C-alpha cells in the first residue's frame, strides 16, 4: 500500500473551542523523518514541571512509560536571557507570559520513527488536559519560498528601481539623508549563503552565527540542495552588498551586523533550533528575517508560524521588542479561509508578515502569494536583482560571480526588511530609541503605498521609506542624539541635458564638489571622479542607452538616471 507522505489533521473540537490549539500539527510534505515537541498548559506550572505533571496524572505517566518517552528542554534559553526578555516585554506593556511559556515547551525523545506512528503519538498526547498542543517538526529541509522563473531577456533597469520612489520603496531617499543601516543588527533564518560570493566575501558585517556551518549537502555543487545557499546569498546581497561593488549596492550596506542562523547545520536539520538561536542572539530593536515557509492546506505553502511552536517563539520575541519580518509563503493560500480559523484564534504573533506584489505602480498581488488579513505589507515578488543562481548572468563561468532576478515572497521579505532596517536606523539616530515590532508594523502600513488590483486578496501596502522617515521626523518622541545626522538635507542633483549626446553636467544647488560614478544598466563602472556644479563631463564615446550616475557627498548619496542618445 502506497504510504501517504503528507497528513494534516485538524480536530473538530479545535474549531468548536476557538482558543484550543490542539490538532494543528502536521507532517511536512516529502519528509521521511520528524521530531515531536510538546507545550504543556499554563496550569501545569513551570517549576520541576515534568515530575509534577506526571505525578499529577497517572494516566499520562503510564502513557509516557509505555511509549518510552523522555523530555528535553532544548530551546536553548537560559534564565538570564528569559528574564531579560520578560523585563523587555513588560516595558512594552506585555505581560511576559509569552516568554514564561517557553519554559513549558519540551522536545520529546522517542524511539518512534515512522511518520504514521509519530501522528498517533501526537494524537495520544493531545488527549491529556495537561498538554496544550503537540508540534511536529521536519528533520529534513523544507523548500525556501522562492519562485525560480526563467527570464530570457531580463530588464535590469526595472529590477533596480526598487531603490527609487514608487514603484520602489525609495531607499535612495534614506541614502540621501546619510541613513544606510547604522546601529541596526540583522538576523536571517534559513539555510545560509555563499560567503565566497563576490558580493559578500569582503563584507565583514555579514557572517554565519558563531561556531555553526551549513550542512555539507548545501556546499556540494552536485547536491540537489546546493541552490538553497544561493537563496540566502540573494537575500544577504540585497541587504548588505557594499555600495561600490559592481552589479549591486546593498540597501543597508552599513548595518552593524548581518548574521545567518542556519536551519540545516553539520549537526542536523532543526528549524526550531535556528529560530531559538536567532532570538537568543537578539535584543530589543534587532531585526530577524524568517526566509521560511511550511505546508498548509493541501500542502500549499504558508508562513512558517503556522506551526504552533514557531508561533510561540515568535510571540515571545516580538513581545520583548525584537522585530520579526516573515515571508507569507508561496502557496496562494487564503489565511482568512475557514481552514485557518484555528490559526487565527491564536491571535497575532507580532511578526510583520510579507506578501509578494508586482514591481509596478499597481502593487497588485502576484498569483503565488499567500494572502489574507494576517498579511501586513508587500514587497516586490519579481525582478529583484540579487546575487546567486546565475539565471541572469554568470561572469567568467565563476560560481562566485552569479546573478539572478530574485522572485517570490523570498524577494519580497528583504525588500520590506530593507525599509524596516533603514527606518529603524533613522529612528535610533533621531531619538536614541528603537521601534518595537508593533510600532514598525503600524508605521509601514500607515505610510505605505496602497495595494492595487484585487483588494479581496489582501497583501497590504508597499513600504514608503521617505513617507515613514518624514512621519517620524514630524512626530518626535525624544530629543535627538545626532543633531549632525538630522541636519543633513537630502543630496539633490540634476543631470542635464537629459537625454544627452556629447556631454552631461551635474547641477548641485549647494554649489559643492561631489564624487560621482557612472554605471551601465548592467552594473559596469564606466567613469568616476569629482565634478563641480555645471562642469561638463564628456560622454560622447558612450554607446546609446540608459545609464546610472551615483553621486556622493560624505554620508549623503543619490542615484539618478540619464539617457545617452
C-alpha positions as CSV (number, residue, x, y, z in Angstrom):
1,X,0.0,0.0,0.0
2,X,1.4,3.3,-1.0
3,X,2.2,5.5,2.0
4,X,0.6,8.9,2.1
5,X,3.5,11.2,2.9
6,X,1.7,14.4,3.9
7,X,-1.0,14.3,6.6
8,X,-2.7,17.3,8.0
9,X,-5.1,16.8,11.0
10,X,-7.3,19.4,12.4
11,X,-9.7,18.1,15.1
12,X,-13.3,19.2,15.1
13,X,-13.1,20.3,18.7
14,X,-10.3,22.8,17.8
15,X,-12.8,24.6,15.6
16,X,-15.6,24.3,18.2
17,X,-13.5,25.7,21.0
18,X,-11.9,28.7,19.3
19,X,-8.9,29.0,21.6
20,X,-7.8,25.4,21.6
21,X,-4.5,24.8,19.9
22,X,-4.7,21.1,19.7
23,X,-5.0,19.2,16.4
24,X,-2.9,21.8,14.4
25,X,0.2,19.5,13.9
26,X,1.2,18.2,10.6
27,X,3.7,16.1,8.7
28,X,5.8,18.0,6.3
29,X,5.4,17.0,2.6
30,X,8.0,14.6,1.4
31,X,9.8,14.4,4.7
32,X,10.5,10.9,6.0
33,X,11.7,11.9,9.5
34,X,10.1,14.2,12.1
35,X,10.6,15.3,15.7
36,X,8.0,16.0,18.4
37,X,7.7,18.9,20.7
38,X,5.1,19.4,23.4
39,X,3.8,22.5,25.0
40,X,2.3,21.9,28.5
41,X,-0.6,24.1,29.6
42,X,-0.2,27.1,31.9
43,X,-2.0,25.2,34.7
44,X,0.8,22.7,34.8
45,X,3.2,25.3,36.2
46,X,6.9,25.6,35.3
47,X,8.9,24.6,38.4
48,X,10.0,20.9,38.2
49,X,7.3,20.6,35.5
50,X,7.8,17.1,34.2
51,X,7.8,15.3,37.6
52,X,4.9,17.4,38.7
53,X,2.8,16.7,35.6
54,X,3.5,13.0,35.6
55,X,2.7,12.6,39.3
56,X,-0.4,14.6,39.0
57,X,-1.9,12.4,36.2
58,X,-1.1,8.7,36.5
59,X,-2.7,8.1,33.0
60,X,-0.2,10.5,31.4
61,X,2.6,8.9,33.4
62,X,1.6,5.5,32.1
63,X,1.4,6.8,28.5
64,X,4.9,8.2,28.8
65,X,6.3,5.0,30.2
66,X,4.5,2.8,27.7
67,X,5.9,4.8,24.8
68,X,9.3,5.1,26.3
69,X,9.2,8.9,26.1
70,X,11.5,11.5,27.7
71,X,11.5,15.2,27.7
72,X,14.4,17.7,26.9
73,X,14.2,21.4,27.1
74,X,16.3,22.2,24.0
75,X,15.2,25.7,23.0
76,X,18.4,27.0,24.4
77,X,17.1,29.9,26.5
78,X,18.9,30.2,29.9
79,X,17.3,32.0,32.9
80,X,19.3,35.2,32.2
81,X,18.0,35.5,28.7
82,X,14.4,34.7,29.7
83,X,14.5,37.3,32.5
84,X,15.9,39.8,30.1
85,X,13.1,39.2,27.6
86,X,10.4,39.2,30.3
87,X,11.7,42.6,31.5
88,X,11.7,44.0,28.0
89,X,8.2,42.6,27.4
90,X,6.8,44.4,30.4
91,X,8.4,47.6,29.2
92,X,6.5,47.1,26.0
93,X,3.3,46.8,28.1
94,X,3.1,43.0,27.7
95,X,2.6,40.5,30.5
96,X,5.7,38.4,29.9
97,X,3.5,35.3,29.7
98,X,4.7,34.5,26.1
99,X,8.3,34.2,27.4
100,X,7.3,32.3,30.5
101,X,5.6,29.8,28.2
102,X,9.0,28.9,26.6
103,X,9.8,27.2,29.9
104,X,6.9,24.8,29.3
105,X,8.0,23.6,25.8
106,X,10.0,20.4,25.6
107,X,11.3,18.2,22.8
108,X,10.2,14.6,23.1
109,X,12.8,11.9,22.8
110,X,11.1,8.8,21.4
111,X,12.2,5.5,19.7
112,X,9.2,6.0,17.4
113,X,10.4,7.0,13.9
114,X,7.7,6.1,11.3
115,X,5.5,9.0,10.2
116,X,2.3,7.2,10.9
117,X,3.4,6.3,14.4
118,X,4.5,9.9,15.0
119,X,1.0,11.1,14.2
120,X,-0.5,8.5,16.5
121,X,1.8,9.6,19.3
122,X,0.9,13.2,18.8
123,X,-2.8,12.4,18.9
124,X,-2.4,10.4,22.1
125,X,-0.5,13.1,23.9
126,X,-3.1,15.8,23.0
127,X,-5.8,13.8,24.7
128,X,-4.4,14.9,28.1
129,X,-5.6,18.1,29.6
130,X,-2.0,19.0,30.7
131,X,-0.9,19.2,27.1
132,X,-1.7,22.5,25.3
133,X,-0.5,21.2,21.9
134,X,2.0,18.9,20.2
135,X,4.1,20.2,17.3
136,X,5.6,18.0,14.6
137,X,8.9,19.3,13.1
138,X,10.5,18.0,10.0
139,X,14.1,16.7,10.4
140,X,14.6,17.3,6.6
141,X,14.9,20.6,4.7
142,X,11.8,22.4,3.6
143,X,11.9,24.3,0.3
144,X,12.5,28.0,0.7
145,X,9.9,30.5,-0.5
146,X,11.5,31.2,-3.9
147,X,9.8,31.1,-7.3
148,X,12.5,30.3,-9.8
149,X,11.4,31.6,-13.1
150,X,13.5,31.7,-16.2
151,X,13.8,35.2,-17.8
152,X,15.1,35.1,-21.3
153,X,15.9,38.9,-21.6
154,X,16.0,40.3,-18.0
155,X,15.3,44.0,-17.6
156,X,17.9,45.2,-15.1
157,X,16.6,48.7,-15.0
158,X,13.2,47.5,-13.9
159,X,14.9,45.4,-11.3
160,X,16.9,48.3,-9.8
161,X,14.0,50.7,-9.5
162,X,13.0,49.4,-6.1
163,X,15.8,51.6,-4.8
164,X,13.9,54.6,-6.1
165,X,10.5,56.1,-5.5
166,X,7.2,54.4,-6.5
167,X,7.1,51.7,-7.7
168,X,10.1,51.2,-5.5
169,X,10.4,51.8,-1.7
170,X,12.7,54.8,-2.0
171,X,15.9,53.5,-0.5
172,X,17.5,56.3,-2.3
173,X,15.9,58.9,0.0
174,X,17.3,57.3,3.1
175,X,20.8,57.2,1.5
176,X,20.4,60.9,0.6
177,X,19.9,61.6,4.4
178,X,23.0,59.6,5.3
179,X,20.9,56.7,6.6
180,X,22.5,53.4,5.5
181,X,21.6,50.9,8.3
182,X,23.9,52.2,11.0
183,X,23.2,50.9,14.6
184,X,20.9,48.0,13.4
185,X,21.6,44.3,13.8
186,X,20.0,41.8,11.4
187,X,19.5,38.1,11.6
188,X,18.4,35.8,8.7
189,X,16.9,32.4,9.5
190,X,17.2,30.0,6.6
191,X,19.9,27.7,5.2
192,X,22.8,30.1,4.9
193,X,24.6,31.7,2.0
194,X,27.8,31.5,-0.1
195,X,30.1,33.8,1.8
196,X,32.6,33.4,-1.0
197,X,30.4,35.2,-3.5
198,X,32.0,38.5,-4.7
199,X,29.1,40.5,-3.3
200,X,29.7,39.1,0.3
201,X,33.3,37.9,0.6
202,X,34.7,41.2,1.7
203,X,31.8,42.2,3.9
204,X,32.9,41.7,7.5
205,X,29.5,42.6,8.8
206,X,28.0,39.6,7.0
207,X,28.8,36.3,8.7
208,X,27.4,33.0,10.0
209,X,26.4,32.6,13.6
210,X,29.5,31.7,15.7
211,X,30.6,28.1,15.5
212,X,27.9,26.9,13.1
213,X,28.4,25.9,9.4
214,X,26.0,24.8,6.7
215,X,25.4,21.1,6.1
216,X,27.7,19.5,3.5
217,X,24.8,18.8,1.1
218,X,24.4,22.6,0.8
219,X,28.0,23.2,-0.1
220,X,28.3,20.4,-2.6
221,X,27.7,21.8,-6.1
222,X,26.4,18.3,-7.2
223,X,23.7,18.2,-4.5
224,X,20.1,19.0,-5.2
225,X,20.2,21.3,-2.2
226,X,23.0,23.4,-3.4
227,X,20.7,26.2,-4.6
228,X,19.4,26.6,-1.0
229,X,22.6,28.5,-0.3
230,X,22.0,30.6,-3.4
231,X,18.7,31.6,-1.8
232,X,20.4,33.1,1.2
233,X,23.1,34.6,-1.0
234,X,20.4,36.5,-2.8
235,X,18.8,37.7,0.4
236,X,22.1,38.9,2.0
237,X,23.2,40.6,-1.2
238,X,20.0,42.7,-1.4
239,X,20.6,43.9,2.1
240,X,24.3,44.0,2.6
241,X,26.4,44.2,-0.6
242,X,28.9,47.0,-0.5
243,X,27.7,50.0,-2.4
244,X,30.9,50.2,-4.5
245,X,30.6,46.6,-5.8
246,X,29.8,46.2,-9.5
247,X,26.2,45.0,-10.1
248,X,24.7,45.5,-6.6
249,X,24.5,48.0,-3.8
250,X,23.0,46.7,-0.6
251,X,20.1,48.6,0.7
252,X,21.5,48.7,4.2
253,X,25.2,48.4,3.5
254,X,26.3,50.0,6.8
255,X,24.2,47.8,9.1
256,X,26.2,46.9,12.2
257,X,25.8,43.1,11.7
258,X,24.0,40.7,9.4
259,X,24.2,37.1,10.6
260,X,22.8,33.9,9.2
261,X,21.1,31.4,11.6
262,X,21.0,28.0,9.9
263,X,18.2,25.6,9.8
264,X,20.4,22.8,8.4
265,X,23.9,22.6,10.0
266,X,26.6,20.0,10.1
267,X,24.8,18.5,13.1
268,X,21.2,18.2,11.8
269,X,18.2,19.9,10.2
270,X,16.4,21.7,13.0
271,X,14.2,24.8,12.2
272,X,13.2,25.3,15.8
273,X,16.8,25.4,17.0
274,X,17.7,28.0,14.3
275,X,14.8,30.3,15.3
276,X,15.5,30.0,19.0
277,X,19.2,30.7,18.5
278,X,18.4,33.8,16.5
279,X,16.2,35.0,19.3
280,X,18.8,34.2,21.9
281,X,21.3,36.3,20.0
282,X,18.9,39.2,19.6
283,X,17.8,42.2,21.8
284,X,15.0,44.7,21.5
285,X,15.4,46.7,18.3
286,X,17.1,43.9,16.3
287,X,15.5,42.6,13.1
288,X,15.0,38.9,12.3
289,X,14.0,37.7,8.8
290,X,12.1,34.4,8.5
291,X,13.0,33.3,5.0
292,X,11.0,30.1,5.5
293,X,7.6,28.6,4.7
294,X,5.7,25.5,5.7
295,X,2.9,23.4,4.4
296,X,-0.7,24.5,5.0
297,X,-4.0,23.2,3.4
298,X,-3.2,20.5,0.8
299,X,0.5,21.1,1.4
300,X,0.3,24.6,-0.1
301,X,2.9,26.8,1.4
302,X,2.1,29.4,4.1
303,X,4.1,31.4,6.6
304,X,6.4,29.4,9.0
305,X,4.5,30.5,12.1
306,X,1.5,28.4,11.0
307,X,3.3,25.8,13.1
308,X,2.3,26.3,16.8
309,X,5.9,26.2,18.1
310,X,7.3,28.7,15.7
311,X,4.3,31.0,16.6
312,X,5.1,30.8,20.3
313,X,8.8,31.6,19.7
314,X,7.8,34.5,17.5
315,X,5.3,35.9,20.1
316,X,8.0,35.7,22.8
317,X,10.4,37.6,20.6
318,X,8.1,40.3,19.5
319,X,6.7,40.9,23.0
320,X,10.3,41.5,24.1
321,X,10.9,44.2,21.4
322,X,12.5,42.1,18.7
323,X,11.2,42.8,15.1
324,X,10.4,39.7,13.1
325,X,9.7,40.0,9.3
326,X,8.3,36.8,7.9
327,X,7.6,35.6,4.4
328,X,3.9,34.7,3.9
329,X,4.8,31.7,1.7
330,X,4.2,30.9,-2.0
331,X,1.1,28.7,-1.7
332,X,-1.6,31.2,-2.9
333,X,-3.4,30.3,0.3
334,X,-6.2,32.5,1.8
335,X,-5.4,32.8,5.5
336,X,-9.0,34.1,6.1
337,X,-10.4,30.8,4.9
338,X,-12.2,28.5,7.5
339,X,-9.4,26.0,7.3
340,X,-7.1,28.5,9.1
341,X,-9.6,29.5,11.8
342,X,-7.7,27.7,14.5
343,X,-4.5,29.5,13.4
344,X,-6.3,32.9,13.6
345,X,-7.7,32.0,17.0
346,X,-4.2,32.2,18.5
347,X,-4.2,35.9,17.9
348,X,-1.4,38.0,16.3
349,X,2.2,36.8,16.9
350,X,3.6,40.3,16.4
351,X,5.6,39.3,13.3
352,X,5.4,41.6,10.2
353,X,4.1,39.2,7.5
354,X,5.1,39.9,3.9
355,X,3.2,39.1,0.8
356,X,4.5,39.2,-2.8
357,X,3.4,42.1,-5.0
358,X,4.1,43.3,-8.5
359,X,7.0,45.6,-9.3
360,X,4.7,48.1,-10.9
361,X,2.8,51.1,-9.6
362,X,-0.2,48.8,-9.5
363,X,1.3,46.9,-6.5
364,X,-1.1,44.0,-7.0
365,X,-0.8,40.5,-5.5
366,X,1.2,38.0,-7.6
367,X,-0.5,34.7,-8.3
368,X,1.5,32.6,-6.0
369,X,1.5,34.7,-2.9
370,X,-0.4,33.6,0.3
371,X,-2.7,36.4,1.4
372,X,-5.4,37.4,3.9
373,X,-5.9,39.8,6.8
374,X,-2.9,38.4,8.6
375,X,-0.6,39.6,5.8
376,X,0.6,43.1,6.7
377,X,2.7,44.5,3.9
378,X,4.0,43.5,0.5
379,X,7.4,43.6,-1.2
380,X,8.4,43.0,-4.8
381,X,7.9,39.4,-5.6
382,X,9.5,39.6,-9.0
383,X,12.5,41.1,-10.9
384,X,14.7,41.9,-7.8
385,X,18.3,41.9,-9.0
386,X,20.3,39.8,-6.5
387,X,23.4,37.6,-6.3
388,X,23.3,33.9,-6.8
389,X,21.8,31.2,-9.1
390,X,23.2,32.7,-12.3
391,X,20.0,32.8,-14.3
392,X,20.7,36.4,-15.3
393,X,24.5,36.4,-15.5
394,X,27.5,34.3,-14.7
395,X,30.8,36.0,-15.3
396,X,33.8,34.0,-16.4
397,X,31.8,30.8,-15.6
398,X,32.6,31.6,-11.9
399,X,30.1,30.4,-9.3
400,X,31.1,33.3,-7.1
401,X,30.1,35.8,-9.8
402,X,26.5,34.8,-10.4
403,X,23.4,37.0,-10.5
404,X,19.7,36.4,-10.9
405,X,16.3,38.1,-10.9
406,X,15.0,37.0,-7.5
407,X,11.3,36.3,-7.0
408,X,8.7,35.0,-4.6
409,X,7.9,36.0,-1.0
410,X,11.6,35.3,-0.7
411,X,12.5,38.5,-2.6
412,X,9.6,40.4,-1.0
413,X,10.8,39.8,2.5
414,X,14.3,41.5,2.2
415,X,12.6,44.4,0.3
416,X,10.4,45.0,3.4
417,X,13.3,44.3,5.7
418,X,15.3,47.0,3.8
419,X,12.6,49.5,4.7
420,X,12.5,48.4,8.3
421,X,16.3,48.5,8.8
422,X,16.6,52.0,7.3
423,X,13.6,53.3,9.3
424,X,15.0,51.8,12.5
425,X,18.4,53.3,11.8
426,X,16.9,56.7,11.3
427,X,14.7,56.5,14.4
428,X,17.7,55.5,16.5
429,X,19.7,58.4,15.3
430,X,16.7,60.7,15.9
431,X,15.7,59.5,19.4
432,X,18.2,57.1,20.7
433,X,15.5,54.5,20.8
434,X,14.4,51.5,18.7
435,X,10.9,51.0,17.4
436,X,9.0,47.9,18.6
437,X,7.6,45.3,16.1
438,X,4.1,46.7,16.7
439,X,5.2,50.3,16.0
440,X,7.2,49.3,13.0
441,X,4.3,47.4,11.5
442,X,1.9,50.3,12.1
443,X,4.3,52.8,10.6
444,X,4.9,50.6,7.5
445,X,1.2,50.1,6.9
446,X,0.1,53.7,7.6
447,X,2.8,55.4,5.4
448,X,2.9,52.7,2.7
449,X,1.8,52.9,-0.9
450,X,-1.6,51.2,-1.1
451,X,-2.2,47.8,-2.7
452,X,-3.8,47.8,-6.1
453,X,-5.6,45.2,-8.1
454,X,-8.0,42.7,-6.4
455,X,-8.2,44.0,-2.9
456,X,-10.1,40.9,-1.7
457,X,-6.7,39.1,-1.9
458,X,-5.0,41.3,0.7
459,X,-1.3,41.6,0.9
460,X,-1.2,45.2,2.2
461,X,0.7,48.3,1.1
462,X,4.3,48.6,-0.1
463,X,6.6,50.4,2.3
464,X,7.5,54.0,1.5
465,X,10.7,54.9,3.3
466,X,10.5,58.6,2.6
467,X,7.0,58.9,4.0
468,X,7.9,56.8,7.1
469,X,11.0,58.9,7.8
470,X,9.2,62.2,7.4
471,X,6.4,60.9,9.7
472,X,9.0,60.1,12.4
473,X,10.7,63.4,11.9
474,X,7.5,65.3,12.4
475,X,6.4,63.2,15.4
476,X,9.5,63.1,17.6
477,X,9.1,61.4,20.9
478,X,12.5,62.0,22.4
479,X,15.4,64.5,21.8
480,X,17.9,63.8,19.1
481,X,21.2,62.3,19.9
482,X,22.6,63.1,16.4
483,X,22.0,66.7,15.5
484,X,24.5,66.4,12.7
485,X,22.7,63.5,11.2
486,X,19.3,65.2,11.4
487,X,20.7,68.4,9.9
488,X,21.7,66.7,6.7
489,X,19.4,67.9,4.0
490,X,18.9,65.3,1.2
491,X,21.5,65.4,-1.5
492,X,19.9,66.6,-4.7
493,X,21.4,66.8,-8.2
494,X,20.1,67.5,-11.7
495,X,21.7,65.7,-14.7
496,X,21.4,67.8,-17.9
497,X,20.9,67.7,-20.8
498,X,18.9,64.5,-20.4
499,X,18.8,62.9,-23.0
500,X,22.4,63.8,-23.8
501,X,24.6,63.5,-26.9
502,X,28.2,64.5,-26.2
503,X,28.3,65.7,-22.6
504,X,26.4,65.9,-19.3
505,X,26.6,68.3,-16.4
506,X,25.7,67.6,-12.8
507,X,24.0,70.6,-11.2
508,X,24.2,70.8,-7.4
509,X,22.1,73.5,-5.7
510,X,24.6,73.7,-2.9
511,X,27.4,74.6,-5.3
512,X,29.7,71.9,-3.8
513,X,32.1,69.4,-5.5
514,X,30.7,65.9,-5.4
515,X,32.1,62.5,-6.1
516,X,30.4,60.7,-9.0
517,X,30.4,57.2,-10.6
518,X,28.6,56.4,-13.9
519,X,27.4,52.8,-14.4
520,X,25.8,50.9,-17.3
521,X,22.5,49.3,-16.5
522,X,24.4,46.0,-16.2
523,X,26.4,47.5,-13.3
524,X,29.7,48.1,-15.2
525,X,31.6,51.2,-13.9
526,X,32.3,53.5,-16.9
527,X,33.6,56.7,-15.3
528,X,34.3,58.1,-11.9
529,X,35.8,61.3,-10.4
530,X,35.0,64.6,-8.8
531,X,32.9,67.2,-10.5
532,X,31.6,70.7,-9.7
533,X,28.3,72.3,-10.5
534,X,27.7,72.7,-14.2
535,X,31.1,71.3,-15.2
536,X,30.8,69.3,-18.5
537,X,31.5,65.6,-18.4
538,X,32.4,64.0,-21.8
539,X,30.1,61.1,-22.6
540,X,30.5,61.2,-26.4
541,X,32.1,57.8,-26.5
542,X,29.4,56.0,-24.6
543,X,27.1,53.7,-26.6
544,X,23.5,54.8,-26.8
545,X,21.3,53.6,-23.9
546,X,20.4,54.2,-20.2
547,X,23.0,54.9,-17.5
548,X,23.0,55.5,-13.8
549,X,25.0,58.2,-12.1
550,X,25.8,57.7,-8.4
551,X,26.7,61.0,-6.6
552,X,28.0,61.1,-3.1
553,X,28.9,63.9,-0.6
554,X,30.2,62.5,2.6
555,X,27.4,60.3,4.2
556,X,24.8,61.5,1.6
557,X,24.2,59.7,-1.6
558,X,21.8,59.9,-4.5
559,X,21.3,57.9,-7.7
560,X,19.8,59.4,-10.9
561,X,19.3,58.1,-14.4
562,X,20.2,59.6,-17.8
563,X,19.9,58.6,-21.4
564,X,22.7,58.7,-24.0
565,X,21.3,59.4,-27.4
